[in-house]
Amino acid sequence: MRQTLRKNRLFTGIGRSVLRTMGLALVALFSHQHVSAAPIELKVIDSVDPPWPSIGRVNVAGFRSTAMCTGTLIAPDIVLTAAHCLYNKTTRKPFPIEDLLFMAGVRRDEYSARLEPACTITAAGYEPRQKPRLREVHKDVGIILLKEPSTLPPVPVLSLDEATVLTKDTQFQSAGYRRSRRFLPTVVPACRVMGTAEDSWVTDCASEAGASGGPLLVETPNGLRVAGIMSAKIDAVRSAIVPFLEWQDLLANPSCSGDSAPATPPLRSSLDTDN
């Protein structure tokens, strides 16, 4: 299936020579190369209209923890995020399922849903590392399967038919719970894909800690769709995105192994805490 999908490459308006040049320029993608940073337009979202109630925080060990990422409810029982958000960075082992919690639609001391996980699944071949490698970014995707379906409206994933409208000039919205704004989602409202490298998208969607796993949203005739997942901040300007073509196998009939999910002990405190 992947070979078939890759024949339907996006951004047909970008010539092969441009992509080849971009790929060569990104050989040192994760180096500390200086890039001139233009002022970043960052919009704070205080709306409770869709899709914002279904985008939330992937919390580790309760709401008081500083360990957090962003996730998106893409189906009633599936939260999409970055794979590295599901692993302990020091031990490189998965977080215990009882230490994970998805708080949808966090708004200061309120939220739209508190959703408990049954299990997590990451892309085949994903290996957690303290520092990302360019050739492995396209595997940095994971899902949280929930114990109970949510009644919140999911944010659909971009389909192949919808992707035909994308061009090199398509504008995206990069959403996330950045550490500088932990209790309100923020959006870079107009960013673009600069090129591709090692099956990942390189964008000018600025990022920071906490925004990992957040959705790259695109407007289609059918509404907003999730076109990518924030994986890594490259520098003050650029970020690496896992494009939707790389998740197809992961989203094909996912299920927790075994007849039933293990019992989850009571989770730690929720949003009833001081900011």
N, C-alpha and C positions, 0 to 999 in steps of 0.2 A: 504493500500500500504506500509506503514512503516513497518508493521510486516513482510511482504514478503521481503523487502529490508534488514532488519536486520538479516535475515537468511543467507544473502550473506555477512557475515562479512569479512572485509579485513584482510590482514596480517595473512593468514592461517599458515604461517611458524612460527608465535609466538604461542607457546603452551598456553593452557588455564591457566596452573599454573603460567606462566610468567605474563600474563595479570592480573591474580588475585593478584599476589604479587605487580605488579606495581600499581594497583588500591589502595591497602592498603597503599602503600608508599605515595600516592598522596592525602590522606585524608586532609592534611594540605597544599594543593597545593598553596594557595594564602597567606600563612604566610611568614614571613621574614626569613625563613630558609636559612642558608648559604649553597651555593653550589660553589664548586671550579670552577672558570671560566677559560676555555682554551682560547687562543687567537682566536678571531673571524675573519674568512675570510669574508670580505665584499667587493663586487665587484661593482664598479660604472658603470652603463650602459649608454653609450653615443651613442648607436646605434639607428637608425631609422627604422631598419628592424623589421618585425613582430616577436613577439607580442608586442613589446615595444611601438609603437604609440597608442595602444589600452588600455594601462595601464596608469592611470593618477591620478590626485588629485581631491578628493571630497572637494571642498572649501565651507566655510560658510561665507556669507556676503562679498564676493568679494576676489580678489587675495591678498589684503593687510592683510587680517585677519590671525591671528595665528591659528585659528581653521581649522584644515585640517586632512584628512584621505586619504587613498588610495582606489581606485576602479578599476574595470576591466570591459570593454565592452565585455559582453559574448554573446550578440545578437545585431543586428543593433539598437534596441531601449531599451536595458536593460543594466544597470550598476550594477554590484554585489559589495557589500561592507559589512561592519559590521553594525549591527543594531544600536549600540551605537553611530556610527558616524552621525546618522540622528537625534539625540536628544541633547537638551541643557542639559549639565551635572548638572547644578545648579537647573534648574526648572523641569527637567525630562519631558519636553514637546517637541514634535517634532519641529524642526526648521521650520519656515515659508518656504514654497516652493520657494518663491522669493529670499530667502537668500542662496539657494543651487545652486551650479554650478559644473559641471564636466569638468575639463580641462584635456583633453587626451594628453598623450605624451609630458608632460612638459619637455623642455630642456632649462635650463637657462631662457632666455627671449623669447623663442619660444614655440610653442605647435602645436599638430597635429589637434586638433578640440576643439571648445568651445561649449559644449552641454548643453542645458537647460532642466531641469526636468519638467515633467507634474505632477508627483505625486511620492510618495514613499510608499513602502509596507515592513513591517517587518514580521518575522516569527510569527506564531500563538503562543500566550502566552508569547511573549517577554515583559519584564518590565525593563525599564531603571533604573540603579542603579549607585551610585557614585563609589561603589566598586563591582567588579564582584563576583558572587558566582559560585563555581565549578559546581553545579548541573544545572545551567542556561546557561552556556557558549554555549551549543549546539543550543540555540535559538538565539544567537547573530549574526543574518544574516539578511540583508535587500537588497532590490533592488530599484533602481531609474529607473522609466519608463520615457523615454525621449519624449519631444514634437515632435521631428522629428527624423526619423531613421538616423543613421550615415552611412557614406560610408566607414568608417574604417573597416578593417577585424576583426571580433570578435575573441575572444580567447575562444574556446569551453570548456564546462565543461566536466570533465571525465565521461564517460559512464560506466554502469555496466560491459559491455563486456570488455572494456579497463582496468577496475579495476582488472581483473583476473590476470594480470601480476604483481601486487604489492606483495611484500614480505617484511619481516622485514628488509631487506638490501636495499630496494629501496631508492634512493637518490632523494630529492626534491630541488627545488629552491624557496626561500621565497623572494618575491619582494615587494618593497614599497618605498614611499617617506618619508624617515625618517627625523625627524626635524633637525638632524645634516646635512642633505643634501636635503634641501627642494626643490631644483630646478633641481635635477637629480635623477632618480630612482637608487636604490641600491639593490643588491641581495646577500643573503647568498646562495652561489651556490651549496652547498652539505650538506644538513641536513637530518635528519631521524626522523621518528615517533618512540618515545621511548616506547609508550604504550597508552592505552586508559583509560579514567576515565570519568564516568558520560556521556557517548556518545560523548565525545570530544577526540581529539587527543592531546597528550602531545609530543612536539617535542624539539629537540635541535636547532631549528631555532631561534637564538637570535633576539630580536625585540626592538623597542623603539617607542616613541610618533611619530605619523604621519604614521607609517606603519600599523596601525589597518585598517582592511578591505582589505589589500593587498592579492594577490593570492599566494597560495602554488601551484607551478607548478610542473608537472611531465612529463617527456619525454615518449611518447608512439610511437608505430610504425606509428601512424597517425599524430605525431607532439606533441607539447606542449599542455597540458590540465590543467585546473584549478581543483585541487583535494581538496583544502581547502581554508578557509578564516582565516586570522590572526585576532584573537579576543583579546588576552591579553598577555602582558609580565608577566611571572611568576617570573623570576629572571634574573640574568645576562646571563644565559645559556638557560633556557627553556621558551617555549611559549605555549599557548593554542590555538588550531586550531579547527574551525568548519568544520568537514569533509563533503564532497559533498553529502553523503547519507542523511544528515539532511536538504538539501534544496529542495528535490524533490517536496514536496507539494507547496512550495513557487513559484517554476518555472513553475508550471502547469497552463498554460493559464492566466497569470497575466494581470490585466487591472485596470485602474483608475476607481473609482466609479463615477457614473453619466454619462450623455450623452457626456459630453465634459469636458476637464480639465479647471480649472479657469484661467483667463487671468493672465499673469505674468508681473509685472511692470518691467521697465528697470533695468537690473542688474548693479552692481557696477563695478568699473574699472577692467580691465583684466591684461594682462602681460606687459603692457607698463609702468612699474614701476621699480625703481632701486632695486637691490637685497638687 
